Amino acid sequence: MKVVFCYNVGMQVQYITDKKGKKKSVVVPFRDWENIQKEMSKQRAMLGIKSAVEEVRQIKEGKKRMRSMDKLLDEL
């Protein structure tokens, strides 16, 4: 096992490689990991909003049927 340090956009990243030098794992500082998780959460929320807007557009165009409130709540 070998640890290789790399600096990426202000983030110190460590790559753990096997004996052949093939990257197997990445280690990032915990604070950076928290920021990554926060950003991913924002991205998931934005994708959900985008999907909802697209669904409303399709309903308005008659391409999709509106779901009942029960079915909508079941998805939550």
C-alpha positions in Angstrom: 0.0 0.0 0.0 1.2 3.4 -0.9 -0.3 6.8 -0.1 0.1 9.5 -2.8 -0.8 13.1 -2.0 -2.6 15.3 -4.5 -3.9 18.8 -4.1 -7.2 19.4 -6.0 -9.1 22.7 -5.9 -7.7 23.6 -2.5 -8.4 20.1 -1.1 -5.7 17.8 0.0 -6.5 14.4 -1.4 -4.7 11.2 -0.6 -4.8 8.2 -3.0 -4.1 4.8 -1.7 -2.7 2.5 -4.3 -2.0 -1.2 -4.6 1.5 -2.7 -5.1 1.1 -2.0 -8.9 0.4 1.6 -8.4 -3.3 1.3 -9.2 -5.5 3.7 -7.2 -7.8 1.8 -4.9 -9.1 4.4 -2.4 -9.3 8.2 -1.8 -8.9 9.9 1.5 -10.1 13.4 2.0 -10.1 15.6 5.1 -13.3 15.3 7.1 -14.3 18.9 6.7 -13.9 18.6 2.9 -16.1 15.4 3.0 -18.8 17.3 4.9 -18.7 20.0 2.2 -19.0 17.4 -0.5 -22.0 15.8 1.3 -23.6 19.2 1.6 -23.1 20.0 -2.0 -24.5 16.6 -3.1 -27.6 17.2 -0.9 -28.1 20.5 -2.7 -27.7 18.8 -6.1 -30.2 16.1 -5.2 -32.7 18.7 -4.1 -32.2 20.6 -7.4 -32.7 17.4 -9.4 -36.0 16.7 -7.5 -37.2 20.2 -8.2 -36.3 19.9 -11.9 -38.1 16.5 -12.0 -41.2 18.0 -10.4 -41.3 21.0 -12.8 -41.0 18.6 -15.7 -43.8 16.4 -14.4 -46.1 19.5 -14.0 -45.2 20.5 -17.6 -46.2 17.0 -18.9 -49.4 17.1 -16.9 -50.3 20.5 -18.4 -49.6 19.2 -21.9 -51.8 16.1 -21.2 -48.8 13.7 -21.6 -49.1 12.5 -18.0 -51.9 12.0 -15.5 -52.0 13.8 -12.2 -51.3 11.5 -9.2 -53.6 11.4 -6.2 -52.5 13.0 -3.0 -52.2 9.5 -1.4 -49.8 8.3 -4.1 -47.8 11.5 -3.8 -47.5 11.1 0.0 -46.5 7.4 -0.4 -43.4 8.6 -2.3 -42.3 10.6 0.7 
